[in-house]
Amino acid sequence: MNNEASTTLILGGTGRTGSLLADALARRGSATRTAARSGADVRFDWDDPATHAAALAGADRLYLVTPTMRVRYADQVGAFLDLAEAAGVRHVTYLSVYNADHAPPEIDIAAVEADLASRSTITHAVLRPSWVMQNFADGHIPVIDGVITVPSGGNTEAFVDAADIAAVAAETLLNPDTHAGAAYALTGPQALTFGDVADALAAVSGRPIAYRDIEQETWISGAVAAGVPADYAVMMRWLTGAIVTGNGSTPTGDIEKVTGRPATAFRAFAERDAQAWASEAK
């Protein structure tokens, strides 16, 4: 595929990986178009099909981020991919989830992967990241009263930096033929407990931060009570359940394999974003 005439449509273009990906591609001289409900180059809303064709116009590559806080979306995404093919998209890089091929049938992650694999006119690459380090900096897993509370059973996860995900995505979009059909498990270089995370955040912030385990269903019920959609509980149960049972992500070499540099260590991420934990969460 010809990079000189290429334009990448980045769904979730104002999000954690999408915004970083747009910057990474721009630095490499590749044309991009960010798409989101607001604040992006073009407006895109999964629930407003009238925004889809305009977002796709002129794009031949797509960074696919599926609807957030949902578990059923395969039909919706499939219809969009039909439109993308017709509009001239010839490569899709899909932001999936670590171990997506083992997701419960109630979650459509694997169904989207299968849909992409079935299409003969486009190539695709699948990114399967572990839990993202930025969860601890942007309020997804907040520090409240000096404590991180999330179910883990004391087990580990190989947290990954969103910047590393974006770097891999950039390579797959710039060189789609090289990465056609690939599925990359993206992790950090270390499997850490949440206690290890708390210790790292305490060290860089200069204030006490501890970790408290919690029963899985109690945590999920609290999240739903706080506004997370009730049907999303199956996703939260699967993601936390993998860690609780000792089956969390383990370090892989896929980031270095694709980018040529090692994955970012959690301590390096924490030092870079230390200001996020310098004061109590409000």
Backbone as CSV, one residue per row, in Angstrom:
resi,resn,N_x,N_y,N_z,CA_x,CA_y,CA_z,C_x,C_y,C_z
1,MET,0.848,-1.197,0.000,0.000,0.000,0.000,0.883,1.248,0.000
2,ASN,0.431,2.285,-0.684,1.216,3.495,-0.863,1.004,4.467,0.288
3,ASN,2.054,4.695,1.093,1.924,5.603,2.238,1.755,7.058,1.815
4,GLU,2.323,7.426,0.652,2.284,8.822,0.246,0.858,9.312,0.041
5,ALA,-0.022,8.430,-0.441,-1.397,8.840,-0.722,-2.364,8.365,0.352
6,SER,-1.833,7.918,1.472,-2.667,7.278,2.494,-3.216,8.273,3.502
7,THR,-4.447,8.019,3.947,-5.049,8.760,5.061,-5.639,7.760,6.034
8,THR,-5.304,7.907,7.302,-5.814,7.024,8.346,-6.919,7.719,9.124
9,LEU,-8.082,7.078,9.203,-9.160,7.537,10.072,-8.950,6.904,11.443
10,ILE,-8.863,7.741,12.471,-8.605,7.263,13.831,-9.858,7.440,14.663
11,LEU,-10.588,6.355,14.889,-11.737,6.422,15.784,-11.234,6.560,17.222
12,GLY,-12.038,7.221,18.062,-11.553,7.507,19.406,-10.347,8.423,19.345
13,GLY,-10.360,9.349,18.394,-9.192,10.162,18.115,-8.806,11.142,19.200
14,THR,-9.689,11.374,20.174,-9.351,12.216,21.320,-9.056,11.381,22.561
15,GLY,-9.071,10.064,22.413,-8.892,9.167,23.547,-7.437,8.874,23.856
16,ARG,-7.232,7.923,24.767,-5.893,7.654,25.275,-4.927,7.194,24.195
17,THR,-5.319,6.192,23.410,-4.410,5.723,22.364,-4.600,6.505,21.071
18,GLY,-5.837,6.911,20.765,-6.093,7.587,19.505,-5.350,8.891,19.354
19,SER,-5.328,9.693,20.409,-4.631,10.986,20.333,-3.126,10.782,20.194
20,LEU,-2.586,9.797,20.898,-1.157,9.498,20.793,-0.815,8.942,19.416
21,LEU,-1.706,8.124,18.870,-1.497,7.578,17.536,-1.483,8.685,16.487
22,ALA,-2.413,9.635,16.591,-2.453,10.745,15.635,-1.139,11.509,15.650
23,ASP,-0.606,11.741,16.844,0.675,12.444,16.955,1.809,11.619,16.340
24,ALA,1.792,10.309,16.618,2.861,9.443,16.112,2.856,9.390,14.588
25,LEU,1.682,9.297,13.994,1.602,9.250,12.531,1.978,10.593,11.916
26,ALA,1.553,11.681,12.555,1.896,13.007,12.042,3.410,13.210,12.044
27,ARG,4.088,12.736,13.091,5.551,12.869,13.151,6.231,12.085,12.033
28,ARG,5.547,11.057,11.548,6.095,10.252,10.454,5.637,10.755,9.085
29,GLY,4.919,11.885,9.053,4.498,12.470,7.795,3.296,11.816,7.167
30,SER,2.521,11.063,7.948,1.354,10.361,7.425,0.081,11.146,7.738
31,ALA,-0.792,11.276,6.772,-2.031,12.034,6.943,-3.004,11.274,7.837
32,THR,-3.646,12.007,8.734,-4.613,11.396,9.643,-5.876,12.240,9.704
33,ARG,-6.945,11.582,10.146,-8.188,12.284,10.463,-8.711,11.680,11.758
34,THR,-8.760,12.481,12.826,-9.291,11.984,14.095,-10.807,12.119,14.104
35,ALA,-11.468,11.175,14.735,-12.927,11.153,14.782,-13.389,10.845,16.195
36,ALA,-14.329,11.627,16.683,-14.898,11.436,18.014,-16.197,12.231,18.089
37,ARG,-16.914,12.075,19.202,-18.177,12.816,19.337,-17.939,14.317,19.407
38,SER,-16.785,14.724,19.949,-16.450,16.147,19.998,-14.943,16.302,20.103
39,GLY,-14.442,17.448,19.670,-13.037,17.781,19.845,-12.077,17.176,18.843
40,ALA,-12.591,16.468,17.826,-11.731,15.817,16.840,-11.846,16.527,15.494
41,ASP,-11.123,16.021,14.509,-11.193,16.604,13.170,-12.596,16.495,12.584
42,VAL,-13.226,15.352,12.806,-14.593,15.147,12.316,-15.426,14.531,13.437
43,ARG,-16.717,14.816,13.398,-17.621,14.239,14.391,-17.949,12.808,13.993
44,PHE,-17.876,11.914,14.983,-18.231,10.506,14.776,-18.927,10.002,16.017
45,ASP,-20.107,9.433,15.811,-20.881,8.864,16.914,-21.388,7.510,16.451
46,TRP,-21.030,6.462,17.171,-21.486,5.131,16.795,-23.007,5.068,16.664
47,ASP,-23.705,5.847,17.463,-25.166,5.789,17.455,-25.802,6.774,16.471
48,ASP,-24.984,7.435,15.689,-25.500,8.369,14.673,-24.877,7.997,13.330
49,PRO,-25.482,7.058,12.594,-24.909,6.611,11.321,-24.701,7.736,10.311
50,ALA,-25.400,8.839,10.475,-25.224,9.960,9.551,-23.819,10.540,9.621
51,THR,-23.077,10.265,10.707,-21.706,10.778,10.836,-20.661,9.839,10.234
52,HIS,-21.060,8.660,9.834,-20.076,7.645,9.460,-19.455,7.881,8.086
53,ALA,-20.272,8.141,7.080,-19.756,8.279,5.722,-18.802,9.462,5.611
54,ALA,-19.148,10.573,6.223,-18.287,11.753,6.147,-16.942,11.496,6.820
55,ALA,-16.951,10.751,7.908,-15.694,10.437,8.590,-14.796,9.569,7.707
56,LEU,-15.392,8.661,6.945,-14.637,7.718,6.130,-14.145,8.301,4.816
57,ALA,-14.724,9.387,4.374,-14.435,9.914,3.042,-12.933,10.141,2.831
58,GLY,-12.369,9.460,1.837,-10.961,9.638,1.500,-9.984,8.832,2.317
59,ALA,-10.451,8.099,3.329,-9.555,7.295,4.169,-9.363,5.914,3.567
60,ASP,-8.130,5.419,3.597,-7.888,4.059,3.132,-7.374,3.145,4.249
61,ARG,-7.173,3.722,5.449,-6.749,2.933,6.604,-7.565,3.390,7.816
62,LEU,-7.798,2.468,8.716,-8.715,2.730,9.828,-8.147,2.179,11.122
63,TYR,-8.154,3.013,12.161,-7.880,2.553,13.528,-9.233,2.369,14.184
64,LEU,-9.586,1.130,14.440,-10.928,0.773,14.891,-10.984,0.653,16.409
65,VAL,-11.750,1.546,17.018,-12.040,1.492,18.452,-13.549,1.323,18.573
66,THR,-13.989,0.254,19.192,-15.410,-0.068,19.249,-16.134,0.777,20.305
67,PRO,-17.468,0.762,20.290,-18.210,1.559,21.280,-17.783,1.228,22.708
68,THR,-17.637,2.246,23.524,-17.166,2.052,24.896,-18.319,1.721,25.838
69,MET,-17.968,1.068,26.932,-18.922,0.714,27.984,-20.099,-0.107,27.444
70,ARG,-19.817,-0.949,26.443,-20.830,-1.848,25.903,-20.214,-3.226,25.712
71,VAL,-21.045,-4.230,25.639,-20.563,-5.581,25.379,-21.159,-6.157,24.106
72,ARG,-22.247,-5.589,23.594,-22.881,-6.043,22.364,-22.784,-4.945,21.314
73,TYR,-21.961,-5.161,20.305,-21.781,-4.147,19.268,-21.335,-4.736,17.936
74,ALA,-21.246,-6.056,17.818,-20.705,-6.685,16.609,-21.499,-6.307,15.363
75,ASP,-22.825,-6.293,15.453,-23.634,-5.951,14.280,-23.400,-4.498,13.866
76,GLN,-23.321,-3.622,14.845,-23.099,-2.206,14.591,-21.733,-1.983,13.931
77,VAL,-20.725,-2.640,14.466,-19.383,-2.513,13.900,-19.324,-3.148,12.519
78,GLY,-19.998,-4.281,12.348,-20.015,-4.936,11.048,-20.606,-4.052,9.968
79,ALA,-21.691,-3.355,10.279,-22.307,-2.448,9.312,-21.350,-1.308,8.965
80,PHE,-20.625,-0.822,9.960,-19.658,0.246,9.707,-18.512,-0.259,8.842
81,LEU,-18.051,-1.484,9.083,-16.975,-2.033,8.268,-17.435,-2.256,6.826
82,ASP,-18.694,-2.619,6.632,-19.233,-2.717,5.271,-19.104,-1.370,4.571
83,LEU,-19.483,-0.319,5.285,-19.402,1.034,4.734,-17.947,1.427,4.475
84,ALA,-17.064,1.054,5.383,-15.652,1.376,5.222,-15.066,0.703,3.989
85,GLU,-15.390,-0.557,3.795,-14.919,-1.259,2.600,-15.401,-0.565,1.332
86,ALA,-16.678,-0.235,1.315,-17.245,0.420,0.140,-16.618,1.784,-0.108
87,ALA,-16.160,2.447,0.963,-15.567,3.778,0.848,-14.100,3.730,0.439
88,GLY,-13.507,2.537,0.436,-12.125,2.409,-0.003,-11.111,2.104,1.070
89,VAL,-11.539,1.826,2.288,-10.606,1.414,3.342,-10.046,0.044,2.988
90,ARG,-8.727,-0.083,3.069,-8.091,-1.348,2.699,-7.260,-1.961,3.815
91,HIS,-7.179,-1.279,4.960,-6.522,-1.875,6.126,-7.184,-1.358,7.398
92,VAL,-7.359,-2.269,8.365,-7.932,-1.926,9.667,-7.007,-2.439,10.759
93,THR,-6.637,-1.562,11.680,-5.976,-1.979,12.916,-6.995,-1.858,14.033
94,TYR,-7.271,-2.977,14.686,-8.350,-3.062,15.673,-7.790,-3.088,17.085
95,LEU,-8.262,-2.164,17.927,-7.890,-2.154,19.344,-8.786,-3.127,20.082
96,SER,-8.270,-4.295,20.362,-9.009,-5.354,21.033,-8.605,-5.389,22.503
97,VAL,-8.581,-6.554,23.106,-8.262,-6.719,24.525,-7.411,-7.976,24.688
98,TYR,-6.517,-7.953,25.643,-5.679,-9.119,25.938,-6.558,-10.363,26.112
99,ASN,-6.133,-11.452,25.462,-6.858,-12.725,25.517,-8.288,-12.610,24.995
100,ALA,-8.489,-11.762,23.983,-9.836,-11.571,23.433,-10.429,-12.870,22.910
101,ASP,-9.572,-13.775,22.447,-10.074,-15.040,21.922,-10.619,-15.952,23.021
102,HIS,-10.452,-15.547,24.289,-11.024,-16.301,25.405,-12.132,-15.517,26.116
103,ALA,-12.618,-14.476,25.479,-13.677,-13.665,26.097,-14.971,-14.456,26.167
104,PRO,-15.803,-14.200,27.178,-17.109,-14.855,27.265,-17.952,-14.545,26.030
105,PRO,-18.854,-15.451,25.639,-19.673,-15.216,24.444,-20.584,-14.011,24.564
106,GLU,-20.820,-13.533,25.792,-21.667,-12.347,25.977,-20.962,-11.058,25.581
107,ILE,-19.661,-11.141,25.256,-18.870,-9.971,24.886,-18.473,-10.105,23.421
108,ASP,-18.630,-9.048,22.641,-18.463,-9.137,21.191,-17.042,-8.889,20.685
109,ILE,-16.061,-8.888,21.565,-14.691,-8.603,21.140,-14.207,-9.615,20.102
110,ALA,-14.331,-10.895,20.413,-13.858,-11.922,19.485,-14.672,-11.924,18.201
111,ALA,-15.945,-11.564,18.296,-16.791,-11.530,17.102,-16.296,-10.487,16.112
112,VAL,-15.827,-9.351,16.603,-15.286,-8.327,15.709,-13.981,-8.817,15.084
113,GLU,-13.137,-9.477,15.863,-11.917,-10.044,15.295,-12.251,-11.021,14.174
114,ALA,-13.249,-11.875,14.404,-13.641,-12.853,13.387,-14.200,-12.170,12.141
115,ASP,-14.971,-11.112,12.337,-15.515,-10.348,11.218,-14.380,-9.815,10.351
116,LEU,-13.388,-9.204,10.966,-12.258,-8.672,10.216,-11.535,-9.765,9.432
117,ALA,-11.335,-10.910,10.075,-10.621,-12.005,9.419,-11.382,-12.555,8.226
118,SER,-12.700,-12.369,8.208,-13.520,-12.916,7.124,-13.550,-12.032,5.885
119,ARG,-13.049,-10.832,5.973,-13.148,-9.869,4.864,-11.940,-10.006,3.935
120,SER,-12.233,-10.209,2.649,-11.172,-10.496,1.682,-10.598,-9.249,1.025
121,THR,-11.272,-8.110,1.126,-10.779,-6.918,0.426,-9.963,-6.003,1.328
122,ILE,-9.843,-6.344,2.611,-9.038,-5.532,3.518,-8.068,-6.422,4.284
123,THR,-6.916,-5.841,4.641,-6.028,-6.498,5.582,-6.339,-5.962,6.977
124,HIS,-5.867,-6.670,7.983,-6.133,-6.212,9.347,-5.008,-6.651,10.268
125,ALA,-4.861,-5.906,11.355,-3.988,-6.274,12.465,-4.780,-6.077,13.742
126,VAL,-4.555,-6.936,14.722,-5.286,-6.892,15.981,-4.317,-6.597,17.116
127,LEU,-4.635,-5.586,17.912,-3.845,-5.237,19.087,-4.614,-5.679,20.318
128,ARG,-3.973,-6.494,21.142,-4.615,-7.024,22.351,-3.826,-6.557,23.579
129,PRO,-4.086,-5.346,24.055,-3.326,-4.837,25.193,-3.827,-5.365,26.533
130,SER,-2.914,-5.425,27.471,-3.262,-5.712,28.864,-3.849,-4.446,29.491
131,TRP,-4.051,-4.465,30.814,-4.556,-3.272,31.506,-3.589,-2.113,31.261
132,VAL,-4.150,-0.957,30.966,-3.341,0.196,30.579,-2.868,0.953,31.829
133,MET,-1.600,1.342,31.834,-1.035,2.063,32.969,-1.801,3.348,33.261
134,GLN,-2.281,4.000,32.217,-2.995,5.271,32.386,-4.266,5.135,33.213
135,ASN,-4.765,3.914,33.416,-5.918,3.724,34.302,-5.686,4.349,35.675
136,PHE,-4.430,4.347,36.111,-4.114,4.854,37.450,-3.942,6.370,37.475
137,ALA,-3.852,6.987,36.300,-3.611,8.427,36.237,-4.829,9.232,35.823
138,ASP,-5.822,8.591,35.212,-6.945,9.356,34.654,-8.276,9.107,35.348
139,GLY,-8.243,8.477,36.512,-9.478,8.314,37.275,-10.192,7.000,37.089
140,HIS,-9.736,6.154,36.163,-10.385,4.855,36.000,-10.161,3.978,37.235
141,ILE,-8.936,4.029,37.768,-8.631,3.355,39.043,-8.022,4.424,39.943
142,PRO,-8.846,5.185,40.628,-8.352,6.351,41.357,-7.675,5.991,42.682
143,VAL,-6.864,6.925,43.142,-6.340,6.872,44.502,-7.276,7.708,45.362
144,ILE,-7.989,7.061,46.268,-8.958,7.747,47.131,-8.519,7.590,48.582
145,ASP,-8.326,8.718,49.240,-7.834,8.706,50.625,-6.545,7.890,50.745
146,GLY,-5.694,8.000,49.720,-4.402,7.334,49.758,-4.446,5.855,49.479
147,VAL,-5.561,5.360,48.902,-5.711,3.913,48.708,-6.205,3.616,47.288
148,ILE,-5.616,2.600,46.669,-6.111,2.024,45.422,-6.923,0.798,45.783
149,THR,-8.157,0.730,45.316,-9.029,-0.388,45.652,-9.534,-1.042,44.376
150,VAL,-9.150,-2.296,44.171,-9.572,-3.055,42.997,-9.358,-4.536,43.318
151,PRO,-10.229,-5.424,42.844,-10.040,-6.847,43.150,-8.876,-7.453,42.376
152,SER,-8.040,-8.222,43.065,-6.922,-8.877,42.380,-6.537,-10.204,43.014
153,GLY,-6.946,-10.439,44.250,-6.524,-11.650,44.936,-5.025,-11.698,45.173
154,GLY,-4.369,-10.531,45.083,-2.921,-10.482,45.282,-2.118,-10.916,44.068
155,ASN,-2.784,-11.129,42.939,-2.101,-11.612,41.740,-1.654,-10.465,40.842
156,THR,-1.059,-10.796,39.710,-0.318,-9.814,38.923,-0.936,-9.527,37.560
157,GLU,-0.507,-8.403,36.990,-0.877,-7.971,35.642,0.339,-7.248,35.050
158,ALA,0.566,-7.447,33.752,1.695,-6.798,33.073,1.190,-5.513,32.405
159,PHE,0.949,-4.496,33.209,0.361,-3.234,32.751,1.173,-2.644,31.588
160,VAL,0.443,-2.055,30.604,1.079,-1.523,29.406,0.835,-0.022,29.291
161,ASP,1.824,0.686,28.751,1.726,2.122,28.528,0.927,2.382,27.246
162,ALA,-0.053,3.281,27.308,-0.842,3.624,26.128,0.038,4.123,24.994
163,ALA,1.148,4.775,25.328,2.060,5.258,24.290,2.682,4.107,23.511
164,ASP,2.900,2.987,24.178,3.431,1.811,23.486,2.375,1.196,22.570
165,ILE,1.120,1.198,23.027,0.045,0.712,22.159,-0.020,1.562,20.897
166,ALA,0.034,2.883,21.068,-0.025,3.790,19.920,1.161,3.575,18.992
167,ALA,2.329,3.306,19.553,3.521,3.093,18.723,3.379,1.845,17.865
168,VAL,2.838,0.787,18.445,2.600,-0.434,17.675,1.530,-0.188,16.620
169,ALA,0.448,0.494,17.013,-0.610,0.808,16.050,-0.054,1.579,14.866
170,ALA,0.826,2.540,15.138,1.416,3.340,14.058,2.169,2.453,13.071
171,GLU,2.932,1.512,13.585,3.689,0.632,12.694,2.755,-0.210,11.826
172,THR,1.685,-0.712,12.400,0.768,-1.552,11.618,0.044,-0.743,10.558
173,LEU,-0.197,0.529,10.825,-0.903,1.383,9.869,0.035,1.923,8.791
174,LEU,1.281,2.150,9.133,2.258,2.613,8.154,2.745,1.481,7.258
175,ASN,2.737,0.253,7.785,3.233,-0.909,7.038,2.213,-2.045,7.103
176,PRO,1.022,-1.817,6.556,-0.056,-2.797,6.722,0.242,-4.160,6.116
177,ASP,0.962,-4.201,5.000,1.252,-5.493,4.392,2.152,-6.337,5.292
178,THR,3.081,-5.685,5.981,3.995,-6.405,6.874,3.253,-7.030,8.043
179,HIS,2.203,-6.363,8.517,1.506,-6.806,9.727,0.137,-7.427,9.438
180,ALA,-0.144,-7.695,8.178,-1.454,-8.246,7.811,-1.699,-9.585,8.508
181,GLY,-2.834,-9.669,9.183,-3.219,-10.893,9.868,-2.597,-11.080,11.231
182,ALA,-1.769,-10.146,11.671,-1.075,-10.291,12.954,-2.006,-9.972,14.118
183,ALA,-1.765,-10.651,15.233,-2.437,-10.344,16.500,-1.347,-10.197,17.548
184,TYR,-1.216,-8.990,18.087,-0.138,-8.688,19.016,-0.681,-8.551,20.440
185,ALA,-0.071,-9.304,21.376,-0.393,-9.189,22.795,0.546,-8.148,23.392
186,LEU,-0.006,-6.996,23.747,0.812,-5.853,24.152,0.813,-5.724,25.671
187,THR,1.986,-5.826,26.269,2.139,-5.763,27.724,3.358,-4.935,28.091
188,GLY,3.425,-4.590,29.369,4.638,-4.024,29.912,5.669,-5.116,30.139
189,PRO,6.878,-4.741,30.574,7.964,-5.716,30.734,7.931,-6.484,32.051
190,GLN,7.001,-6.104,32.965,6.968,-6.744,34.284,5.529,-7.104,34.658
191,ALA,5.367,-8.245,35.302,4.089,-8.604,35.911,4.106,-8.085,37.344
192,LEU,3.193,-7.162,37.653,3.191,-6.475,38.944,1.901,-6.730,39.696
193,THR,1.993,-6.784,41.024,0.785,-6.768,41.836,0.297,-5.326,41.953
194,PHE,-0.937,-5.146,42.374,-1.431,-3.790,42.617,-0.702,-3.160,43.797
195,GLY,-0.193,-4.000,44.689,0.647,-3.482,45.767,1.934,-2.887,45.218
196,ASP,2.526,-3.551,44.211,3.717,-3.009,43.564,3.409,-1.657,42.923
197,VAL,2.239,-1.563,42.301,1.821,-0.307,41.679,1.709,0.792,42.725
198,ALA,1.040,0.482,43.837,0.878,1.474,44.899,2.230,1.946,45.419
199,ASP,3.167,1.011,45.566,4.505,1.383,46.049,5.199,2.321,45.060
200,ALA,5.055,2.047,43.762,5.685,2.892,42.751,5.074,4.288,42.755
201,LEU,3.752,4.354,42.884,3.087,5.655,42.887,3.443,6.445,44.143
202,ALA,3.577,5.759,45.255,3.989,6.436,46.489,5.400,6.995,46.343
203,ALA,6.278,6.225,45.716,7.671,6.660,45.584,7.797,7.903,44.713
204,VAL,7.028,7.961,43.614,7.178,9.114,42.707,6.391,10.327,43.172
205,SER,5.335,10.102,43.974,4.495,11.220,44.399,4.944,11.824,45.721
206,GLY,5.689,11.049,46.494,6.145,11.533,47.787,5.062,11.534,48.846
207,ARG,4.001,10.750,48.654,2.961,10.652,49.669,2.541,9.194,49.822
208,PRO,2.003,8.824,50.986,1.624,7.421,51.190,0.496,7.002,50.247
209,ILE,0.699,5.895,49.565,-0.348,5.281,48.738,-0.295,3.785,48.996
210,ALA,-1.435,3.206,49.334,-1.507,1.786,49.653,-2.509,1.104,48.725
211,TYR,-2.489,-0.209,48.740,-3.441,-0.999,47.958,-4.337,-1.793,48.904
212,ARG,-5.633,-1.812,48.603,-6.581,-2.631,49.361,-7.338,-3.527,48.399
213,ASP,-7.255,-4.829,48.635,-8.032,-5.784,47.839,-9.497,-5.675,48.225
214,ILE,-10.372,-6.128,47.332,-11.799,-6.057,47.589,-12.466,-7.233,46.893
215,GLU,-13.566,-7.694,47.432,-14.296,-8.793,46.798,-14.813,-8.328,45.439
216,GLN,-14.670,-9.195,44.459,-14.955,-8.818,43.079,-16.378,-8.282,42.874
217,GLU,-17.371,-8.997,43.363,-18.753,-8.570,43.136,-19.087,-7.282,43.885
218,THR,-18.451,-7.068,45.017,-18.641,-5.813,45.746,-18.132,-4.644,44.927
219,TRP,-16.956,-4.828,44.321,-16.365,-3.773,43.492,-17.236,-3.488,42.274
220,ILE,-17.714,-4.540,41.614,-18.550,-4.364,40.421,-19.862,-3.676,40.788
221,SER,-20.468,-4.090,41.883,-21.725,-3.466,42.315,-21.527,-1.980,42.595
222,GLY,-20.396,-1.641,43.195,-20.101,-0.231,43.461,-19.937,0.562,42.186
223,ALA,-19.290,-0.052,41.171,-19.103,0.636,39.897,-20.437,0.870,39.197
224,VAL,-21.308,-0.117,39.232,-22.627,0.030,38.619,-23.436,1.097,39.351
225,ALA,-23.355,1.095,40.670,-24.057,2.114,41.452,-23.543,3.512,41.141
226,ALA,-22.265,3.600,40.734,-21.659,4.896,40.414,-21.945,5.340,38.982
227,GLY,-22.635,4.475,38.201,-23.030,4.891,36.860,-22.557,4.026,35.714
228,VAL,-21.729,3.020,35.970,-21.324,2.117,34.897,-22.547,1.311,34.454
229,PRO,-22.803,1.177,33.143,-23.982,0.425,32.682,-24.012,-0.991,33.252
230,ALA,-25.187,-1.424,33.675,-25.309,-2.722,34.341,-24.845,-3.875,33.468
231,ASP,-25.111,-3.796,32.155,-24.713,-4.910,31.301,-23.204,-4.973,31.081
232,TYR,-22.490,-3.884,31.449,-21.041,-3.889,31.325,-20.383,-4.693,32.451
233,ALA,-21.178,-5.099,33.422,-20.637,-5.878,34.543,-19.973,-7.154,34.062
234,VAL,-20.489,-7.761,32.978,-19.890,-8.999,32.476,-18.461,-8.757,32.012
235,MET,-18.202,-7.590,31.445,-16.849,-7.240,31.010,-15.940,-7.034,32.220
236,MET,-16.422,-6.300,33.207,-15.628,-6.053,34.409,-15.344,-7.355,35.146
237,ARG,-16.311,-8.239,35.152,-16.149,-9.530,35.834,-15.076,-10.364,35.138
238,TRP,-15.071,-10.331,33.792,-14.074,-11.091,33.035,-12.675,-10.511,33.233
239,LEU,-12.550,-9.196,33.111,-11.232,-8.566,33.200,-10.609,-8.721,34.587
240,THR,-11.388,-8.471,35.620,-10.843,-8.627,36.971,-10.708,-10.099,37.345
241,GLY,-11.632,-10.921,36.839,-11.594,-12.347,37.157,-10.315,-13.012,36.687
242,ALA,-9.798,-12.566,35.539,-8.551,-13.140,35.046,-7.421,-12.910,36.042
243,ILE,-7.377,-11.724,36.635,-6.323,-11.426,37.608,-6.568,-12.185,38.908
244,VAL,-7.799,-12.156,39.382,-8.133,-12.803,40.656,-7.780,-14.290,40.637
245,THR,-7.957,-14.929,39.481,-7.677,-16.367,39.373,-6.227,-16.667,39.014
246,GLY,-5.389,-15.626,38.960,-3.987,-15.838,38.637,-3.703,-15.971,37.154
247,ASN,-4.663,-15.544,36.318,-4.499,-15.648,34.872,-4.393,-14.284,34.205
248,GLY,-3.869,-13.300,34.936,-3.650,-11.988,34.349,-2.582,-12.041,33.269
249,SER,-2.414,-10.938,32.565,-1.453,-10.909,31.467,-0.033,-11.131,31.980
250,THR,0.775,-11.721,31.126,2.192,-11.932,31.419,3.015,-11.237,30.341
251,PRO,4.227,-10.794,30.668,5.017,-10.022,29.706,5.265,-10.779,28.408
252,THR,5.115,-10.069,27.314,5.458,-10.595,25.987,6.490,-9.661,25.369
253,GLY,7.055,-10.068,24.278,8.016,-9.226,23.587,7.445,-8.542,22.364
254,ASP,6.115,-8.480,22.244,5.515,-7.997,21.008,5.768,-6.508,20.747
255,ILE,5.813,-5.696,21.798,6.074,-4.273,21.579,7.469,-4.078,20.993
256,GLU,8.461,-4.736,21.566,9.816,-4.613,21.028,9.914,-5.241,19.648
257,LYS,9.208,-6.329,19.437,9.214,-6.994,18.129,8.738,-6.055,17.025
258,VAL,7.705,-5.266,17.318,7.120,-4.391,16.296,7.849,-3.060,16.195
259,THR,8.199,-2.473,17.351,8.749,-1.107,17.353,10.265,-1.057,17.376
260,GLY,10.902,-2.149,17.790,12.359,-2.158,17.895,12.895,-1.606,19.191
261,ARG,12.003,-1.278,20.142,12.457,-0.790,21.451,11.664,-1.483,22.547
262,PRO,12.236,-1.599,23.745,11.544,-2.304,24.822,10.273,-1.590,25.260
263,ALA,9.359,-2.355,25.804,8.140,-1.780,26.384,8.505,-0.925,27.595
264,THR,7.691,0.077,27.860,7.917,1.003,28.974,7.660,0.316,30.309
265,ALA,8.573,0.468,31.242,8.393,-0.072,32.591,7.432,0.813,33.372
266,PHE,6.724,0.229,34.338,5.741,0.989,35.097,6.391,2.136,35.849
267,ARG,7.555,1.917,36.418,8.202,2.993,37.184,8.520,4.179,36.268
268,ALA,8.939,3.913,35.027,9.234,4.998,34.093,7.963,5.771,33.754
269,PHE,6.857,5.053,33.565,5.570,5.719,33.331,5.192,6.576,34.530
270,ALA,5.334,6.023,35.740,4.944,6.744,36.950,5.782,8.005,37.138
271,GLU,7.060,7.925,36.856,7.918,9.111,36.975,7.522,10.172,35.954
272,ARG,7.166,9.740,34.784,6.764,10.666,33.730,5.481,11.416,34.085
273,ASP,4.547,10.719,34.747,3.236,11.287,35.079,3.059,11.529,36.572
274,ALA,4.141,11.757,37.279,4.119,11.825,38.742,3.122,12.853,39.269
275,GLN,2.905,13.939,38.540,2.014,14.993,39.000,0.593,14.473,39.225
276,ALA,0.213,13.400,38.533,-1.150,12.863,38.661,-1.441,12.369,40.081
277,TRP,-0.419,12.039,40.838,-0.619,11.510,42.197,-0.006,12.412,43.267
278,ALA,0.317,13.644,42.888,1.003,14.524,43.834,0.076,15.054,44.926
279,SER,-1.233,14.964,44.710,-2.188,15.391,45.736,-3.333,14.430,45.778
280,GLU,-4.096,14.488,46.840,-5.232,13.574,47.001,-6.243,13.765,45.888
281,ALA,-6.813,12.635,45.425,-7.915,12.711,44.457,-9.091,13.405,45.094
282,LYS,-9.733,14.258,44.307,-10.879,15.004,44.835,-12.177,14.235,44.645
